[in-house]
């Protein structure tokens, strides 16, 4: 890969980094992806609702949030014709390249950012070199700007390779809220895939290291909770109220007391609470967001059931009502050993790779597992890999960044693996 290509990869990644958008609000991002894909040249390009059924989306924001980000994208100069196609939060796309007879290969990359205000401190490369997030409230703090760059560059590399077959690349929205994997997995584009790859940058693996296939991704679910009680004067007549904050406090304590399970690991967390109006008013309404995870899908279901029960029974104890809604979830899916071996061999041929781990624990959750499971259930093979990068702080923090040398590494590993399954099937 020559210096001009490396420069182009960095420029593309930095362009995405400057304007991160949250799940289902990736309007400018989708428009930019479409422009790049049209420039590269693909045989089929399904945009937004042509790529999946909008009814299958999970964790979609309120209309006013979607409208705000839509208007921002328009103001930023995104193509109005493309924006009209994705209006209402139908973001993302699927690109297809037909290159003769051979297997159908899928690749998934995610495209959304996080609600994190990026650091402007000295020593943070995006701030120092002028590509810090410009939104003032969101950031590519998990490397999805890198993932999109890999997806685009891999399509370009495959078009110039010996690959024979059909390549389907999913530019998936809303990964951070586990909202976009399911609709793309249920779409026609996920049917009859022989080999499927998903990939992530970093995750505490340094530049030059590749994990061929992750083990034990956690099944997970996101939950919204509303507890409704009755207000009263906290000094004059507190007994006349039904204290929603008190009910929530009980629920939180009980959530963290959910028994561990003999079949494996579970996780629960209450991540945000909001409610009440003043110190002298018994709170009548509070809201919370929480999550449950499990080493298996069944264990996640156990934790989810128990978590739901804790909120409902705590509300009842304090004469309140609880509404618990599962807004999104994702199952566990494991990498197939045969495809892990393919990625490992592909990485061996990349000069910038100096260490290959066949497998490693993931320790987190991913809704690419919906796509993995569909491929596996239909007889194909799936794999989720990690391309390491030096990152100065952890993912999901204001000073997160990637080592841009990993851009070239990721493209080389992915394109080698995709070519390999078309010429020497595992």
C-alpha positions in Angstrom: 0.0 0.0 0.0 1.6 3.2 -1.1 1.8 6.5 0.8 -1.0 8.1 -1.2 -3.4 5.4 -0.2 -2.4 5.6 3.5 -2.9 9.4 3.3 -6.4 8.8 1.8 -7.3 6.4 4.5 -6.4 8.9 7.2 -8.2 11.7 5.5 -11.4 9.6 5.2 -11.2 8.5 8.8 -10.7 12.1 10.0 -13.7 13.3 7.9 -15.9 10.8 9.7 -14.4 11.7 13.0 -15.3 15.3 12.7 -19.0 14.7 12.5 -20.1 11.7 14.7 -23.9 11.1 14.9 -25.8 9.0 17.4 -27.8 5.8 16.5 -30.5 6.3 13.9 -29.4 9.9 13.4 -26.4 9.1 11.1 -27.8 11.3 8.3 -24.6 13.2 7.2 -22.6 10.0 7.8 -24.9 7.9 5.5 -24.8 10.6 2.8 -21.0 10.7 2.9 -20.9 6.9 2.7 -23.2 6.9 -0.3 -21.0 9.5 -2.0 -17.9 7.4 -1.4 -19.5 4.2 -2.5 -20.7 5.7 -5.7 -17.2 7.0 -6.4 -15.7 3.5 -5.7 -18.5 1.9 -7.9 -20.7 -0.9 -6.6 -23.2 -3.1 -8.4 -26.0 -2.5 -5.9 -26.6 0.1 -3.2 -29.5 -0.2 -0.8 -30.1 2.9 1.2 -32.0 3.1 4.5 -35.4 1.5 4.2 -34.3 -0.4 1.0 -31.7 -2.1 3.1 -34.0 -3.3 5.9 -37.5 -3.0 7.2 -37.8 0.1 9.4 -40.3 -1.7 11.6 -37.5 -4.0 12.8 -35.5 -1.1 14.2 -34.9 -1.0 18.0 -34.0 2.0 20.3 -35.1 4.6 17.8 -35.0 8.2 19.3 -37.9 10.5 19.5 -39.0 12.4 16.4 -37.7 15.7 17.7 -34.2 14.2 18.1 -34.3 12.7 14.6 -35.4 16.0 13.1 -32.7 17.9 14.9 -29.9 15.7 13.5 -31.5 15.7 10.1 -31.5 19.5 10.0 -27.9 19.5 11.1 -26.9 17.2 8.3 -28.7 19.4 5.8 -27.0 22.5 7.2 -23.7 20.7 6.9 -24.2 20.2 3.2 -25.3 16.6 2.9 -27.0 15.7 -0.4 -30.7 16.6 0.1 -31.8 13.7 -2.2 -29.9 11.2 -0.1 -31.3 12.7 3.1 -34.8 12.4 1.9 -34.3 8.7 1.5 -33.2 8.3 5.1 -35.6 10.7 6.7 -37.2 9.5 9.9 -34.1 7.7 11.1 -33.7 5.1 8.4 -30.0 5.5 8.2 -27.2 3.2 7.0 -26.8 1.2 3.7 -25.8 -2.1 2.2 -23.3 -2.2 -0.7 -23.0 -5.2 -3.0 -20.2 -6.0 -5.5 -20.7 -8.9 -8.0 -17.4 -10.3 -9.2 -18.2 -13.6 -11.0 -19.0 -17.1 -9.7 -18.1 -17.9 -6.1 -19.3 -17.7 -2.5 -21.3 -14.8 -1.0 -19.2 -13.0 1.6 -20.6 -10.6 4.1 -18.8 -7.8 6.0 -20.3 -5.7 8.7 -19.0 -2.3 9.9 -20.9 0.0 12.3 -21.3 3.8 11.8 -22.7 5.6 14.8 -21.0 7.8 17.4 -21.6 8.3 21.2 -22.9 11.1 23.3 -19.5 12.1 24.6 -18.0 15.6 24.4 -14.6 15.0 22.9 -11.6 16.4 24.8 -10.0 19.6 23.6 -6.9 19.2 25.8 -3.4 19.5 24.5 -1.9 16.1 23.6 -5.2 14.8 22.2 -4.3 14.2 18.6 -7.7 15.1 17.0 -7.7 18.4 18.9 -4.0 19.1 18.1 -4.4 18.3 14.4 -7.8 19.9 13.8 -10.2 17.0 13.4 -11.8 16.9 16.8 -15.6 16.4 16.8 -17.4 19.5 15.7 -20.9 18.7 17.1 -20.1 19.7 20.7 -21.9 16.7 22.2 -20.9 13.5 20.3 -17.7 11.7 19.5 -16.4 8.6 17.7 -15.1 7.3 21.0 -15.3 3.6 19.9 -13.5 3.7 16.6 -16.5 3.5 14.2 -14.8 6.1 12.1 -12.1 3.6 11.6 -14.6 0.8 10.9 -16.3 2.8 8.1 -12.9 3.6 6.6 -12.1 -0.1 6.6 -15.4 -1.0 5.0 -15.0 1.5 2.1 -11.3 0.7 1.5 -12.0 -3.1 1.6 -14.6 -2.8 -1.1 -12.1 -0.9 -3.2 -9.3 -3.4 -2.5 -11.6 -6.4 -3.3 -12.6 -4.9 -6.7 -8.9 -4.8 -7.6 -8.2 -8.4 -6.3 -8.6 -12.0 -7.4 -11.8 -12.3 -5.5 -14.6 -14.2 -7.3 -18.0 -14.1 -5.8 -20.5 -11.7 -4.3 -19.4 -9.3 -1.5 -22.1 -7.7 0.7 -21.0 -4.9 3.0 -23.4 -3.8 5.8 -22.8 -0.2 7.0 -24.9 -0.7 10.1 -26.5 2.1 12.2 -27.1 2.2 15.9 -24.7 -0.4 17.2 -24.1 1.5 20.4 -27.8 1.1 21.4 -28.0 -2.4 19.9 -30.6 -1.2 17.5 -29.4 -1.8 14.0 -28.1 -5.3 13.9 -31.5 -7.0 14.0 -33.1 -5.2 11.1 -30.1 -5.8 8.9 -30.0 -9.5 9.9 -33.6 -9.9 9.0 -33.2 -8.3 5.5 -32.9 -10.0 2.2 -29.2 -9.0 2.0 -28.3 -11.3 4.9 -29.7 -14.3 3.2 -27.5 -17.2 1.9 -24.2 -15.7 3.0 -21.5 -18.3 3.0 -18.9 -16.5 5.0 -19.4 -13.5 7.3 -16.9 -11.2 8.9 -17.3 -8.5 11.6 -14.4 -6.5 13.0 -13.5 -4.0 15.7 -10.5 -1.8 16.3 -8.5 -1.8 19.5 -10.3 -3.2 22.6 -7.0 -3.1 24.5 -5.1 -4.9 21.8 -2.1 -2.8 20.6 -1.1 -1.8 17.1 0.3 -4.8 15.2 -1.8 -7.3 17.1 -4.7 -9.2 15.5 -7.3 -11.4 17.3 -8.6 -13.8 14.6 -11.8 -14.5 16.4 -13.4 -13.4 19.7 -14.8 -15.7 22.3 -17.7 -15.3 24.7 -19.4 -12.0 23.6 -22.1 -11.2 26.1 -25.8 -11.3 25.2 -27.4 -8.0 26.4 -30.5 -5.9 26.6 -31.2 -2.2 27.2 -34.2 -1.4 29.4 -36.1 1.8 30.0 -38.1 2.2 33.3 -40.7 4.7 34.4 -42.1 4.6 38.0 -45.2 6.7 38.7 -46.4 7.6 42.1 -48.4 10.5 43.6 -47.0 13.8 44.7 -47.6 15.4 48.1 -46.1 18.1 50.3 -43.0 16.6 51.9 -43.4 18.5 55.1 -47.2 19.0 55.6 -48.5 15.6 54.4 -45.9 13.2 53.2 -48.1 10.2 54.0 -50.5 11.3 51.2 -47.8 10.7 48.5 -46.5 7.6 46.8 -42.8 8.3 46.5 -41.4 7.3 43.2 -37.9 8.2 44.2 -38.1 5.9 47.2 -39.5 3.1 45.0 -36.6 3.6 42.6 -34.0 3.6 45.4 -35.4 0.2 46.6 -35.4 -1.1 43.1 -31.7 -0.1 42.5 -30.6 -1.8 45.7 -32.5 -5.0 44.8 -31.2 -5.0 41.2 -27.6 -5.2 42.5 -28.7 -8.0 44.8 -29.9 -10.3 42.0 -28.4 -13.7 42.7 -25.5 -14.9 40.5 -26.3 -17.9 38.3 -24.6 -21.3 38.6 -24.6 -21.7 34.8 -22.3 -18.7 34.2 -21.6 -15.0 34.4 -24.3 -12.2 34.4 -24.1 -8.4 34.6 -26.7 -5.8 35.6 -26.4 -2.0 35.8 -28.6 1.0 36.4 -26.8 3.6 34.3 -29.0 6.7 34.6 -31.9 8.0 36.7 -33.9 11.2 36.6 -36.9 12.5 38.4 -38.3 14.7 41.1 -38.8 18.5 41.1 -38.0 20.0 44.5 -36.8 19.0 48.0 -40.2 19.7 49.5 -42.3 17.6 47.0 -42.8 13.9 47.1 -41.7 12.8 43.6 -44.5 11.4 41.5 -42.4 10.3 38.5 -38.9 9.0 37.9 -37.2 7.4 34.9 -34.2 5.1 34.7 -32.2 3.2 32.1 -30.6 -0.1 32.9 -29.1 -3.1 31.2 -28.6 -6.8 31.7 -26.0 -9.0 30.2 -25.2 -12.7 30.2 -22.5 -15.1 29.2 -25.2 -16.8 27.1 -28.5 -15.6 25.7 -30.3 -17.7 28.3 -28.3 -16.1 31.1 -29.1 -12.7 29.8 -32.8 -13.6 29.7 -32.5 -14.7 33.4 -30.9 -11.4 34.4 -33.4 -9.4 32.3 -36.4 -11.2 34.0 -35.0 -10.6 37.4 -34.1 -7.0 36.7 -37.7 -6.4 35.5 -39.1 -8.1 38.5 -37.1 -5.9 40.9 -38.4 -2.7 39.4 -42.0 -3.9 39.4 -42.0 -5.3 42.9 -40.2 -2.2 44.4 -42.8 0.0 42.8 -45.6 -2.1 44.2 -44.1 -2.0 47.6 -44.3 1.8 47.6 -47.7 2.0 46.1 -46.3 3.1 42.7 -46.6 1.7 39.2 -43.6 0.6 37.1 -43.5 0.4 33.3 -40.5 -1.6 32.1 -39.7 -1.6 28.4 -36.9 -3.6 26.6 -35.8 -1.2 24.0 -33.1 -3.3 22.4 -31.2 -6.5 22.8 -28.6 -8.8 21.2 -27.8 -12.5 21.5 -24.5 -14.3 21.9 -22.9 -15.7 18.8 -19.4 -17.3 18.7 -16.8 -17.2 15.9 -16.6 -20.4 13.9 -13.1 -22.0 14.2 -12.8 -22.6 10.5 -13.1 -18.9 9.8 -10.9 -18.0 12.7 -8.2 -20.0 11.0 -8.8 -18.1 7.7 -8.3 -14.7 9.5 -5.2 -15.9 11.3 -3.6 -17.0 8.0 -4.7 -13.8 6.3 -3.0 -11.8 9.1 0.2 -13.8 8.6 0.7 -12.2 5.2 0.4 -8.6 6.5 3.7 -7.0 7.2 2.3 -4.6 9.8 1.0 -7.5 11.9 3.6 -8.7 14.5 1.4 -10.8 16.8 -1.7 -13.0 16.1 -3.9 -14.3 18.8 -6.2 -17.1 17.6 -8.9 -16.1 20.1 -9.5 -13.8 23.0 -12.4 -13.0 25.3 -14.5 -10.1 24.1 -15.9 -9.1 27.5 -18.6 -6.8 26.0 -21.6 -7.1 23.7 -22.3 -6.5 20.0 -25.4 -6.6 17.9 -23.4 -7.9 14.9 -24.3 -11.2 16.6 -27.7 -11.0 14.9 -26.0 -11.2 11.5 -23.6 -13.9 12.7 -26.4 -16.1 14.0 -28.5 -15.8 10.8 -25.5 -16.8 8.7 -24.7 -19.7 11.0 -28.3 -20.9 11.2 -28.4 -21.0 7.4 -25.3 -23.1 7.2 -22.6 -20.4 6.7 -19.6 -19.5 8.8 -19.1 -16.3 10.8 -16.3 -14.7 12.6 -15.7 -11.5 14.7 -12.1 -10.3 14.7 -10.1 -7.5 16.4 -7.4 -5.4 14.7 -5.4 -3.9 17.5 -4.5 -0.2 17.8 -2.7 1.9 20.4 -5.4 4.0 22.1 -4.3 6.4 24.8 -7.4 5.9 26.9 -10.2 3.3 27.0 -13.1 3.2 24.5 -16.0 5.4 25.4 -13.9 8.1 27.0 -13.3 11.8 25.8 -9.6 11.2 24.9 -10.1 8.0 22.9 -8.1 7.9 19.7 -6.7 5.3 17.3 -3.2 4.8 15.8 -3.8 5.5 12.1 -1.3 2.8 11.2 -4.1 0.4 12.0 -6.1 1.7 9.1 -3.9 -0.1 6.6 -3.6 -3.2 8.7 -7.4 -3.6 9.0 -7.9 -3.3 5.2 -5.1 -5.7 4.5 -6.4 -8.4 6.9 -10.0 -8.1 5.8 -9.3 -8.1 2.1 -6.8 -11.1 2.4 -9.4 -13.0 4.4 -12.2 -12.3 1.9 -10.1 -13.2 -1.1 -9.0 -16.4 0.7 -12.5 -17.8 1.2 -13.3 -17.3 -2.5 -10.2 -19.1 -3.8 -9.5 -21.6 -1.1 -12.7 -22.4 0.8 -12.2 -23.5 4.5 
